[in-house]
Amino acid sequence: MSVDLAKPIDRKSKASRPVLECMQGNILKAHHRRHTALLLISLDSKPGTRAAFREFAGKTVTSAWEQRQQSLRRHENGGTELFGNLFLSVWGYLKLGYSWEVLRTAFFDREADDQFLNWFLQGMEHTGWALADPPRAEWEPQYQQRTDSMLLLACSDPKKLEAAVDAAKSQISGFGSVLGEERGRSYYRDGHAVEPFGFADGISQPRFFADDPEPVSPLTVLLPDPLAGRPDAYGSFLVYRKLEQNVKAFHEAEKAIADTLGLQGADRERAGAMMMGRFRDGTPLIRSCTPLGPSQANNRFDFRRDPDGARCPFHAHIRKVNPRPSQRKPMARRGVPYGSYDPADAQATPPERDCGLLFMSFQRDIHVQFGALQMHWINSADFPRPRTGQDPVAGQGNVATIPKWPLKWGDASAGTMECAVSRMVRLKGGEYFFAPSLPFFQTLGV
């Protein structure tokens, strides 16, 4: 059976089980393991690669249905079961024997006016001009070669995860090679995941199941798997970007903004909140000028009662990426921090490098969802209003507009002051992938 992509999916319905059994997990709901490993894979161009890759996928990939069963078993085993995803780039499909003609037809972007805007078929290296990314020559060495496939393994038991990584690398040697590896770890504070700048994260994730707490979203991250040959087979495009975060620069920017505005005492914390749009505990700045505690970290707000940006600046990160209300088709973010820095540890020294986010997002259309968000909202100095300034946290590229910060929370008549901030996030490498359905992998042996 197929599903209605305009509605959330009812996972309690018997009719939905075949769809979830065919779909990879982690797309509609995060796997929620504390430790993650990513293996960047180059596939061999030789007979037997397809069959070996099929066998590897059969042993490695966790379906959405099995992910649900693992979640139900968590109280029995402590959540130590292994989880796996396997992704393919356009270069991987080519290595598996699919021609450009077949791929252009299969992955035809119906929402793009020009197939030049089909970012999956171009690969990340060829869309950097639109995103203001550094050239590939400046990426880390392991991203200098094209990545054909990426394996994600996750487990809350780090020893079990490393054993699984070793076993996977042994199997991969039969049909390819590992170009590089990444390790990610989730950090928590007061029940919320914490990103490297120290802010509660994952609060605004869309929910795709009908029995999830409101609000729920239509299935904006799914599309039929074009090469699976089954109506119940769905996949999703994955954007993967290794983003190095300069935590020291963020703290310096906080101090500079607080000093410029003359903020004193506890009110100085508002400087970081104005960049992010939330306080570190997740309290939305639109709702309060002070943090209200982790229990207030929610999405029950919009920006209509702040028409002048006096509460939450127009260029604050969460207002840039979701101006609320918005017709934006949501992505499902599945990123995980990397590096040894623990942002939940208040005593840790903020680093300048070697930490950040292994950014991952699922979407139906890379250009329309991720691309437009980064290009036209985050990087633009004129969104949501002219001369707003870039997103100070995630913006890329150089713009002349210096952001303006409200002097007094909620009082537009008090005016604003300018304070420039330095670039805090830099791309170190990445690629666009597709998360094929499980039936697709089965076709590789045919």
C-alpha positions as a LaTeX table, in Angstrom:
\begin{tabular}{lrrr}
\hline
Residue & $x$ (\AA) & $y$ (\AA) & $z$ (\AA) \\
\hline
Met1 & 0.00 & 0.00 & 0.00 \\
Ser2 & 1.04 & 3.62 & $-0.38$ \\
Val3 & 0.58 & 6.35 & 2.23 \\
Asp4 & $-0.90$ & 9.82 & 2.00 \\
Leu5 & 2.12 & 12.12 & 2.29 \\
Ala6 & $-0.16$ & 15.04 & 3.15 \\
Lys7 & $-1.01$ & 13.46 & 6.51 \\
Pro8 & 0.90 & 12.03 & 9.47 \\
Ile9 & 1.18 & 8.26 & 9.48 \\
Asp10 & $-0.84$ & 6.12 & 11.89 \\
Arg11 & 1.71 & 3.60 & 13.13 \\
Lys12 & $-0.96$ & 1.77 & 15.15 \\
Ser13 & $-2.79$ & 0.87 & 11.95 \\
Lys14 & $-2.07$ & $-2.58$ & 10.57 \\
Ala15 & $-2.01$ & $-1.06$ & 7.11 \\
Ser16 & 1.02 & 1.07 & 8.00 \\
Arg17 & 3.22 & $-1.85$ & 9.03 \\
Pro18 & 4.38 & $-2.82$ & 5.49 \\
Val19 & 5.39 & 0.80 & 4.83 \\
Leu20 & 7.38 & 1.03 & 8.07 \\
Glu21 & 8.99 & $-2.36$ & 7.43 \\
Cys22 & 10.20 & $-1.11$ & 4.04 \\
Met23 & 11.46 & 2.28 & 5.30 \\
Gln24 & 14.74 & 2.95 & 7.06 \\
Gly25 & 14.47 & 4.08 & 10.65 \\
Asn26 & 15.64 & 7.45 & 11.96 \\
Ile27 & 13.74 & 9.33 & 9.24 \\
Leu28 & 10.38 & 9.81 & 10.91 \\
Lys29 & 11.73 & 9.59 & 14.46 \\
Ala30 & 15.27 & 9.90 & 15.81 \\
His31 & 17.04 & 6.74 & 16.98 \\
His32 & 17.93 & 8.36 & 20.36 \\
Arg33 & 21.21 & 6.50 & 20.94 \\
Arg34 & 23.88 & 8.40 & 22.84 \\
His35 & 26.83 & 7.35 & 20.65 \\
Thr36 & 27.03 & 7.50 & 16.84 \\
Ala37 & 29.63 & 6.39 & 14.29 \\
Leu38 & 29.70 & 7.44 & 10.64 \\
Leu39 & 31.75 & 5.55 & 8.04 \\
Leu40 & 32.41 & 7.24 & 4.69 \\
Ile41 & 32.57 & 4.53 & 2.03 \\
Ser42 & 34.03 & 4.26 & $-1.46$ \\
Leu43 & 32.48 & 1.42 & $-3.46$ \\
Asp44 & 34.45 & $-0.82$ & $-5.81$ \\
Ser45 & 33.58 & $-0.81$ & $-9.51$ \\
Lys46 & 33.78 & $-4.55$ & $-10.01$ \\
Pro47 & 31.50 & $-7.57$ & $-10.38$ \\
Gly48 & 30.09 & $-8.69$ & $-7.08$ \\
Thr49 & 29.87 & $-5.25$ & $-5.50$ \\
Arg50 & 26.09 & $-5.07$ & $-5.89$ \\
Ala51 & 25.48 & $-8.46$ & $-4.29$ \\
Ala52 & 27.94 & $-7.80$ & $-1.45$ \\
Phe53 & 26.39 & $-4.38$ & $-0.80$ \\
Arg54 & 22.95 & $-5.96$ & $-0.74$ \\
Glu55 & 24.08 & $-8.55$ & 1.81 \\
Phe56 & 25.72 & $-5.84$ & 3.92 \\
Ala57 & 22.54 & $-3.73$ & 3.92 \\
Gly58 & 20.47 & $-6.73$ & 4.95 \\
Lys59 & 22.65 & $-7.21$ & 8.04 \\
Thr60 & 23.03 & $-3.54$ & 8.91 \\
Val61 & 19.94 & $-1.45$ & 8.19 \\
Thr62 & 17.27 & $-0.99$ & 10.85 \\
Ser63 & 13.76 & $-0.50$ & 9.50 \\
Ala64 & 11.35 & 2.03 & 10.94 \\
Trp65 & 9.22 & $-0.86$ & 12.16 \\
Glu66 & 12.13 & $-2.54$ & 13.94 \\
Gln67 & 13.16 & 0.81 & 15.42 \\
Arg68 & 9.71 & 1.04 & 16.97 \\
Gln69 & 10.04 & $-2.47$ & 18.41 \\
Gln70 & 13.46 & $-1.60$ & 19.83 \\
Ser71 & 11.93 & 1.43 & 21.50 \\
Leu72 & 9.25 & $-0.72$ & 23.10 \\
Arg73 & 11.93 & $-3.14$ & 24.36 \\
Arg74 & 14.11 & $-0.39$ & 25.81 \\
His75 & 12.81 & $-0.83$ & 29.34 \\
Glu76 & 13.94 & $-4.47$ & 29.16 \\
Asn77 & 17.48 & $-4.06$ & 27.80 \\
Gly78 & 18.40 & $-0.49$ & 28.73 \\
Gly79 & 18.39 & 0.73 & 25.15 \\
Thr80 & 21.65 & $-0.98$ & 24.15 \\
Glu81 & 20.45 & $-2.45$ & 20.87 \\
Leu82 & 22.40 & $-1.40$ & 17.80 \\
Phe83 & 20.84 & 0.86 & 15.18 \\
Gly84 & 21.93 & 1.21 & 11.54 \\
Asn85 & 21.31 & 3.41 & 8.48 \\
Leu86 & 22.88 & 3.07 & 5.04 \\
Phe87 & 22.86 & 5.90 & 2.51 \\
Leu88 & 23.87 & 6.33 & $-1.14$ \\
Ser89 & 25.12 & 9.42 & $-2.97$ \\
Val90 & 24.64 & 9.89 & $-6.69$ \\
Trp91 & 28.24 & 8.68 & $-7.06$ \\
Gly92 & 27.31 & 5.50 & $-5.21$ \\
Tyr93 & 24.39 & 4.80 & $-7.53$ \\
Leu94 & 26.75 & 5.22 & $-10.47$ \\
Lys95 & 29.22 & 2.76 & $-8.93$ \\
Leu96 & 26.36 & 0.26 & $-8.54$ \\
Gly97 & 25.76 & 0.39 & $-12.28$ \\
Tyr98 & 22.94 & 2.91 & $-12.65$ \\
Ser99 & 23.41 & 5.23 & $-15.62$ \\
Trp100 & 23.03 & 9.00 & $-15.58$ \\
Glu101 & 19.98 & 8.61 & $-17.79$ \\
Val102 & 18.32 & 6.27 & $-15.30$ \\
Leu103 & 19.19 & 8.50 & $-12.34$ \\
Arg104 & 17.96 & 11.69 & $-14.01$ \\
Thr105 & 14.64 & 10.02 & $-14.66$ \\
Ala106 & 14.38 & 8.33 & $-11.26$ \\
Phe107 & 15.33 & 11.39 & $-9.22$ \\
Phe108 & 13.65 & 13.99 & $-11.43$ \\
Asp109 & 12.88 & 16.99 & $-9.23$ \\
Arg110 & 9.30 & 18.00 & $-9.96$ \\
Glu111 & 9.58 & 21.12 & $-7.82$ \\
Ala112 & 12.64 & 22.50 & $-9.60$ \\
Asp113 & 12.14 & 24.83 & $-12.56$ \\
Asp114 & 15.49 & 23.68 & $-13.92$ \\
Gln115 & 17.09 & 20.29 & $-13.27$ \\
Phe116 & 20.32 & 22.24 & $-12.72$ \\
Leu117 & 18.72 & 22.83 & $-9.32$ \\
Asn118 & 18.57 & 19.08 & $-8.64$ \\
Trp119 & 21.14 & 19.20 & $-5.89$ \\
Phe120 & 21.25 & 15.46 & $-5.24$ \\
Leu121 & 22.41 & 14.79 & $-8.80$ \\
Gln122 & 25.00 & 17.56 & $-8.59$ \\
Gly123 & 26.55 & 16.58 & $-5.27$ \\
Met124 & 27.48 & 18.97 & $-2.49$ \\
Glu125 & 30.76 & 20.08 & $-4.03$ \\
His126 & 28.86 & 21.63 & $-6.96$ \\
Thr127 & 26.29 & 23.56 & $-4.88$ \\
Gly128 & 28.76 & 25.31 & $-2.60$ \\
Trp129 & 28.52 & 28.48 & $-4.70$ \\
Ala130 & 24.88 & 28.82 & $-3.67$ \\
Leu131 & 25.52 & 28.16 & 0.01 \\
Ala132 & 28.70 & 30.26 & 0.37 \\
Asp133 & 30.57 & 27.09 & 1.35 \\
Pro134 & 34.38 & 26.98 & 1.35 \\
Pro135 & 35.80 & 25.20 & $-1.73$ \\
Arg136 & 36.30 & 21.46 & $-1.53$ \\
Ala137 & 40.06 & 21.97 & $-1.49$ \\
Glu138 & 39.63 & 23.42 & 2.01 \\
Trp139 & 37.59 & 20.49 & 3.32 \\
Glu140 & 39.17 & 17.91 & 5.60 \\
Pro141 & 41.26 & 15.23 & 3.81 \\
Gln142 & 38.70 & 12.44 & 4.22 \\
Tyr143 & 36.19 & 14.54 & 2.28 \\
Gln144 & 38.55 & 15.27 & $-0.60$ \\
Gln145 & 37.38 & 12.15 & $-2.42$ \\
Arg146 & 33.80 & 11.56 & $-3.44$ \\
Thr147 & 31.84 & 9.55 & $-0.91$ \\
Asp148 & 29.70 & 6.83 & $-2.51$ \\
Ser149 & 27.91 & 5.64 & 0.61 \\
Met150 & 27.69 & 6.45 & 4.30 \\
Leu151 & 26.99 & 4.03 & 7.12 \\
Leu152 & 25.49 & 5.28 & 10.37 \\
Leu153 & 25.76 & 3.01 & 13.39 \\
Ala154 & 24.45 & 4.07 & 16.80 \\
Cys155 & 24.26 & 2.55 & 20.24 \\
Ser156 & 24.09 & 3.77 & 23.83 \\
Asp157 & 26.84 & 1.27 & 24.74 \\
Pro158 & 30.12 & 2.66 & 23.31 \\
Lys159 & 31.96 & $-0.68$ & 23.50 \\
Lys160 & 29.20 & $-2.45$ & 21.62 \\
Leu161 & 29.24 & 0.32 & 19.02 \\
Glu162 & 32.99 & 0.05 & 18.43 \\
Ala163 & 32.73 & $-3.71$ & 18.05 \\
Ala164 & 30.02 & $-3.18$ & 15.44 \\
Val165 & 32.19 & $-0.61$ & 13.63 \\
Asp166 & 35.09 & $-3.07$ & 13.46 \\
Ala167 & 32.79 & $-5.78$ & 12.09 \\
Ala168 & 31.34 & $-3.37$ & 9.52 \\
Lys169 & 34.79 & $-2.30$ & 8.30 \\
Ser170 & 35.72 & $-5.93$ & 7.79 \\
Gln171 & 32.60 & $-6.49$ & 5.68 \\
Ile172 & 33.09 & $-3.26$ & 3.73 \\
Ser173 & 36.56 & $-4.42$ & 2.64 \\
Gly174 & 34.78 & $-7.01$ & 0.49 \\
Phe175 & 33.13 & $-4.40$ & $-1.73$ \\
Gly176 & 34.86 & $-1.10$ & $-1.05$ \\
Ser177 & 36.99 & 0.90 & 1.35 \\
Val178 & 36.48 & 3.29 & 4.25 \\
Leu179 & 37.57 & 6.84 & 3.37 \\
Gly180 & 37.10 & 8.20 & 6.84 \\
Glu181 & 35.23 & 7.92 & 10.11 \\
Glu182 & 33.40 & 10.27 & 12.44 \\
Arg183 & 32.23 & 9.83 & 16.01 \\
Gly184 & 29.37 & 11.71 & 17.57 \\
Arg185 & 28.00 & 11.80 & 21.08 \\
Ser186 & 24.80 & 13.29 & 22.46 \\
Tyr187 & 25.10 & 15.42 & 25.59 \\
Tyr188 & 22.19 & 16.12 & 27.90 \\
Arg189 & 21.25 & 18.68 & 30.54 \\
Asp190 & 17.96 & 18.67 & 32.45 \\
Gly191 & 16.49 & 16.10 & 30.09 \\
His192 & 17.27 & 18.01 & 26.87 \\
Ala193 & 19.97 & 17.36 & 24.30 \\
Val194 & 22.58 & 20.14 & 24.25 \\
Glu195 & 24.34 & 21.43 & 21.13 \\
Pro196 & 28.00 & 22.61 & 21.24 \\
Phe197 & 27.21 & 26.27 & 21.98 \\
Gly198 & 25.45 & 25.03 & 25.12 \\
Phe199 & 21.79 & 25.50 & 24.16 \\
Ala200 & 18.99 & 22.96 & 24.52 \\
Asp201 & 18.49 & 21.35 & 21.11 \\
Gly202 & 15.95 & 19.26 & 19.24 \\
Ile203 & 13.00 & 21.16 & 20.70 \\
Ser204 & 11.42 & 22.15 & 17.40 \\
Gln205 & 11.56 & 18.81 & 15.61 \\
Pro206 & 8.51 & 17.97 & 13.47 \\
Arg207 & 6.43 & 14.98 & 14.53 \\
Phe208 & 5.18 & 12.63 & 11.83 \\
Phe209 & 3.10 & 10.03 & 13.68 \\
Ala210 & $-0.60$ & 10.54 & 14.28 \\
Asp211 & $-0.29$ & 9.50 & 17.94 \\
Asp212 & 2.55 & 11.96 & 18.67 \\
Pro213 & 1.78 & 15.01 & 20.82 \\
Glu214 & 0.37 & 17.92 & 18.83 \\
Pro215 & 1.24 & 19.53 & 16.55 \\
Val216 & 1.91 & 16.79 & 14.02 \\
Ser217 & 3.20 & 17.30 & 10.50 \\
Pro218 & 2.47 & 15.83 & 7.09 \\
Leu219 & 5.15 & 13.50 & 5.75 \\
Thr220 & 7.29 & 16.27 & 4.25 \\
Val221 & 10.46 & 14.16 & 4.46 \\
Leu222 & 9.28 & 11.16 & 2.42 \\
Leu223 & 9.06 & 10.37 & $-1.27$ \\
Pro224 & 8.50 & 7.10 & $-3.11$ \\
Asp225 & 11.76 & 5.21 & $-3.63$ \\
Pro226 & 12.02 & 5.48 & $-7.42$ \\
Leu227 & 14.23 & 2.41 & $-7.88$ \\
Ala228 & 12.53 & $-0.03$ & $-5.51$ \\
Gly229 & 9.63 & $-1.04$ & $-7.75$ \\
Arg230 & 7.10 & $-1.20$ & $-4.93$ \\
Pro231 & 4.29 & 1.19 & $-3.98$ \\
Asp232 & 4.96 & 0.77 & $-0.25$ \\
Ala233 & 8.66 & 1.64 & $-0.51$ \\
Tyr234 & 9.65 & 5.14 & 0.60 \\
Gly235 & 12.95 & 6.93 & 1.08 \\
Ser236 & 14.28 & 10.35 & 1.96 \\
Phe237 & 17.12 & 12.64 & 0.93 \\
Leu238 & 19.80 & 13.20 & 3.55 \\
Val239 & 21.96 & 16.30 & 3.81 \\
Tyr240 & 25.15 & 15.57 & 5.73 \\
Arg241 & 27.53 & 18.39 & 6.70 \\
Lys242 & 30.37 & 18.36 & 9.21 \\
Leu243 & 30.15 & 21.81 & 10.81 \\
Glu244 & 32.97 & 22.98 & 13.04 \\
Gln245 & 31.74 & 25.36 & 15.75 \\
Asn246 & 34.00 & 27.97 & 17.33 \\
Val247 & 32.58 & 27.97 & 20.85 \\
Lys248 & 35.13 & 30.50 & 22.09 \\
Ala249 & 34.01 & 32.96 & 19.38 \\
Phe250 & 30.39 & 32.51 & 20.44 \\
His251 & 31.22 & 33.35 & 24.04 \\
Glu252 & 33.23 & 36.38 & 22.90 \\
Ala253 & 30.26 & 37.55 & 20.80 \\
Glu254 & 27.97 & 37.17 & 23.80 \\
Lys255 & 30.26 & 39.39 & 25.86 \\
Ala256 & 30.60 & 41.98 & 23.09 \\
Ile257 & 26.82 & 42.26 & 22.65 \\
Ala258 & 26.21 & 42.43 & 26.40 \\
Asp259 & 28.88 & 45.15 & 26.77 \\
Thr260 & 27.56 & 47.13 & 23.80 \\
Leu261 & 24.02 & 47.12 & 25.20 \\
Gly262 & 25.17 & 47.74 & 28.75 \\
Leu263 & 23.50 & 44.60 & 30.07 \\
Gln264 & 24.17 & 43.93 & 33.74 \\
Gly265 & 24.02 & 40.92 & 36.04 \\
Ala266 & 21.65 & 38.14 & 35.05 \\
Asp267 & 20.42 & 40.22 & 32.10 \\
Arg268 & 23.73 & 39.57 & 30.31 \\
Glu269 & 22.48 & 36.08 & 29.51 \\
Arg270 & 20.03 & 37.71 & 27.11 \\
Ala271 & 22.94 & 38.43 & 24.72 \\
Gly272 & 23.34 & 34.74 & 23.83 \\
Ala273 & 19.58 & 34.32 & 23.73 \\
Met274 & 19.32 & 37.11 & 21.16 \\
Met275 & 21.68 & 35.24 & 18.86 \\
Met276 & 19.94 & 31.91 & 19.27 \\
Gly277 & 16.34 & 32.99 & 19.95 \\
Arg278 & 16.21 & 30.89 & 23.11 \\
Phe279 & 18.00 & 30.86 & 26.43 \\
Arg280 & 20.31 & 27.95 & 27.15 \\
Asp281 & 17.56 & 26.13 & 29.02 \\
Gly282 & 15.34 & 26.34 & 25.92 \\
Thr283 & 13.05 & 29.17 & 27.07 \\
Pro284 & 11.93 & 31.08 & 23.93 \\
Leu285 & 13.10 & 34.70 & 24.03 \\
Ile286 & 9.76 & 35.77 & 22.54 \\
Arg287 & 8.06 & 34.66 & 25.76 \\
Ser288 & 10.43 & 35.92 & 28.44 \\
Cys289 & 13.46 & 38.17 & 28.97 \\
Thr290 & 14.84 & 35.66 & 31.49 \\
Pro291 & 15.19 & 31.86 & 31.45 \\
Leu292 & 12.17 & 30.14 & 32.95 \\
Gly293 & 13.57 & 26.64 & 33.35 \\
Pro294 & 13.69 & 23.48 & 31.16 \\
Ser295 & 9.95 & 22.89 & 31.55 \\
Gln296 & 9.35 & 25.96 & 29.37 \\
Ala297 & 11.46 & 24.67 & 26.48 \\
Asn298 & 8.63 & 24.22 & 23.99 \\
Asn299 & 7.24 & 25.42 & 20.66 \\
Arg300 & 3.96 & 26.90 & 21.78 \\
Phe301 & 4.61 & 30.35 & 20.38 \\
Asp302 & 4.91 & 32.42 & 17.23 \\
Phe303 & 6.32 & 35.86 & 16.46 \\
Arg304 & 3.14 & 37.75 & 15.62 \\
Arg305 & 3.15 & 39.68 & 18.88 \\
Asp306 & 6.70 & 40.89 & 18.24 \\
Pro307 & 6.31 & 42.82 & 14.95 \\
Asp308 & 9.36 & 45.04 & 15.58 \\
Gly309 & 11.77 & 42.35 & 16.76 \\
Ala310 & 12.09 & 44.02 & 20.16 \\
Arg311 & 11.72 & 40.73 & 22.01 \\
Cys312 & 13.43 & 38.33 & 19.64 \\
Pro313 & 15.58 & 39.95 & 16.92 \\
Phe314 & 14.62 & 39.15 & 13.33 \\
His315 & 18.07 & 37.65 & 12.75 \\
Ala316 & 18.00 & 35.32 & 15.80 \\
His317 & 18.67 & 31.76 & 14.70 \\
Ile318 & 15.27 & 30.23 & 15.48 \\
Arg319 & 13.45 & 33.20 & 13.93 \\
Lys320 & 15.54 & 32.93 & 10.76 \\
Val321 & 14.99 & 29.20 & 10.27 \\
Asn322 & 11.32 & 29.26 & 11.26 \\
Pro323 & 9.72 & 32.74 & 11.26 \\
Arg324 & 6.42 & 31.38 & 12.64 \\
Pro325 & 3.86 & 31.32 & 11.21 \\
Ser326 & 5.47 & 29.85 & 8.11 \\
Gln327 & 4.57 & 27.71 & 5.11 \\
Arg328 & 8.01 & 26.12 & 5.15 \\
Lys329 & 8.07 & 22.36 & 4.66 \\
Pro330 & 9.91 & 21.09 & 7.73 \\
Met331 & 13.00 & 18.92 & 7.63 \\
Ala332 & 13.84 & 16.29 & 10.21 \\
Arg333 & 17.17 & 17.17 & 11.83 \\
Arg334 & 19.21 & 14.23 & 13.12 \\
Gly335 & 22.56 & 15.85 & 13.85 \\
Val336 & 24.87 & 14.87 & 16.70 \\
Pro337 & 27.77 & 16.79 & 18.32 \\
Tyr338 & 31.35 & 15.65 & 17.69 \\
Gly339 & 34.55 & 16.29 & 19.63 \\
Ser340 & 35.49 & 15.83 & 23.27 \\
Tyr341 & 34.02 & 19.13 & 24.48 \\
Asp342 & 31.00 & 18.63 & 26.74 \\
Pro343 & 28.70 & 21.67 & 26.34 \\
Ala344 & 26.70 & 20.55 & 29.37 \\
Asp345 & 29.80 & 20.98 & 31.58 \\
Ala346 & 29.86 & 24.58 & 32.80 \\
Gln347 & 33.53 & 24.19 & 33.83 \\
Ala348 & 34.80 & 23.06 & 30.41 \\
Thr349 & 37.02 & 25.48 & 28.46 \\
Pro350 & 35.23 & 26.67 & 25.29 \\
Pro351 & 37.27 & 25.43 & 22.28 \\
Glu352 & 37.99 & 27.26 & 19.04 \\
Arg353 & 38.14 & 24.13 & 16.87 \\
Asp354 & 37.79 & 20.33 & 16.76 \\
Cys355 & 34.21 & 20.31 & 17.95 \\
Gly356 & 30.87 & 20.97 & 16.35 \\
Leu357 & 27.95 & 19.23 & 14.76 \\
Leu358 & 27.64 & 16.29 & 12.40 \\
Phe359 & 24.61 & 17.93 & 10.81 \\
Met360 & 22.10 & 15.57 & 9.23 \\
Ser361 & 18.65 & 16.38 & 7.93 \\
Phe362 & 16.05 & 14.35 & 6.07 \\
Gln363 & 13.83 & 16.02 & 3.48 \\
Arg364 & 11.80 & 15.29 & 0.37 \\
Asp365 & 13.64 & 17.88 & $-1.73$ \\
Ile366 & 17.16 & 19.09 & $-0.94$ \\
His367 & 16.99 & 22.31 & $-2.94$ \\
Val368 & 13.47 & 23.32 & $-1.89$ \\
Gln369 & 13.87 & 22.51 & 1.82 \\
Phe370 & 17.50 & 22.62 & 2.96 \\
Gly371 & 18.85 & 24.73 & 0.10 \\
Ala372 & 16.23 & 27.47 & 0.20 \\
Leu373 & 16.45 & 27.64 & 3.99 \\
Gln374 & 20.23 & 28.16 & 3.95 \\
Met375 & 20.36 & 30.45 & 0.90 \\
His376 & 17.30 & 32.65 & 1.22 \\
Trp377 & 16.71 & 32.74 & 4.95 \\
Ile378 & 19.85 & 31.95 & 6.97 \\
Asn379 & 22.43 & 33.55 & 4.67 \\
Ser380 & 20.27 & 36.45 & 3.53 \\
Ala381 & 20.71 & 39.82 & 5.18 \\
Asp382 & 17.24 & 40.80 & 3.97 \\
Phe383 & 15.09 & 38.05 & 5.50 \\
Pro384 & 12.57 & 38.29 & 7.05 \\
Arg385 & 12.93 & 42.05 & 6.54 \\
Pro386 & 15.36 & 44.24 & 4.59 \\
Arg387 & 18.70 & 44.81 & 6.34 \\
Thr388 & 17.89 & 42.28 & 9.04 \\
Gly389 & 21.34 & 40.72 & 8.85 \\
Gln390 & 22.43 & 37.11 & 8.54 \\
Asp391 & 21.74 & 34.39 & 11.05 \\
Pro392 & 24.62 & 35.06 & 13.50 \\
Val393 & 24.90 & 31.38 & 14.37 \\
Ala394 & 24.58 & 29.49 & 11.08 \\
Gly395 & 25.01 & 32.19 & 8.40 \\
Gln396 & 27.68 & 31.69 & 5.74 \\
Gly397 & 29.35 & 34.19 & 3.41 \\
Asn398 & 30.29 & 37.82 & 3.90 \\
Val399 & 27.61 & 40.51 & 4.03 \\
Ala400 & 27.93 & 44.20 & 4.83 \\
Thr401 & 24.90 & 44.41 & 7.12 \\
Ile402 & 25.82 & 44.67 & 10.80 \\
Pro403 & 23.13 & 43.19 & 13.06 \\
Lys404 & 21.19 & 45.46 & 15.37 \\
Trp405 & 20.28 & 44.34 & 18.89 \\
Pro406 & 17.33 & 45.71 & 20.92 \\
Leu407 & 18.40 & 47.75 & 23.92 \\
Lys408 & 15.39 & 46.80 & 26.00 \\
Trp409 & 13.41 & 43.59 & 25.75 \\
Gly410 & 9.91 & 44.19 & 24.40 \\
Asp411 & 10.30 & 47.97 & 24.03 \\
Ala412 & 10.87 & 48.99 & 20.40 \\
Ser413 & 10.93 & 52.68 & 21.39 \\
Ala414 & 14.17 & 52.10 & 23.33 \\
Gly415 & 15.98 & 51.58 & 20.03 \\
Thr416 & 18.80 & 49.27 & 18.96 \\
Met417 & 22.58 & 49.23 & 18.77 \\
Glu418 & 24.84 & 47.65 & 16.19 \\
Cys419 & 27.37 & 44.98 & 17.16 \\
Ala420 & 29.15 & 42.80 & 14.61 \\
Val421 & 29.83 & 39.13 & 15.33 \\
Ser422 & 32.49 & 36.92 & 13.75 \\
Arg423 & 31.77 & 33.75 & 11.81 \\
Met424 & 31.33 & 30.85 & 14.24 \\
Val425 & 30.54 & 27.85 & 12.02 \\
Arg426 & 32.59 & 26.45 & 9.15 \\
Leu427 & 31.93 & 23.53 & 6.81 \\
Lys428 & 34.61 & 20.82 & 6.95 \\
Gly429 & 33.04 & 18.43 & 4.44 \\
Gly430 & 29.83 & 16.65 & 3.52 \\
Glu431 & 27.61 & 15.15 & 0.83 \\
Tyr432 & 24.02 & 14.68 & $-0.30$ \\
Phe433 & 22.64 & 11.17 & 0.06 \\
Phe434 & 19.43 & 9.21 & $-0.43$ \\
Ala435 & 18.15 & 6.81 & 2.22 \\
Pro436 & 16.83 & 3.97 & 0.04 \\
Ser437 & 14.07 & 1.65 & 1.12 \\
Leu438 & 14.88 & $-1.88$ & 2.20 \\
Pro439 & 13.26 & $-3.33$ & $-0.96$ \\
Phe440 & 15.72 & $-1.31$ & $-3.07$ \\
Phe441 & 18.67 & $-3.09$ & $-1.47$ \\
Gln442 & 16.99 & $-6.40$ & $-2.27$ \\
Thr443 & 16.90 & $-5.51$ & $-5.98$ \\
Leu444 & 20.71 & $-5.31$ & $-6.08$ \\
Gly445 & 20.96 & $-9.08$ & $-6.17$ \\
Val446 & 18.75 & $-9.33$ & $-9.24$ \\
\hline
\end{tabular}
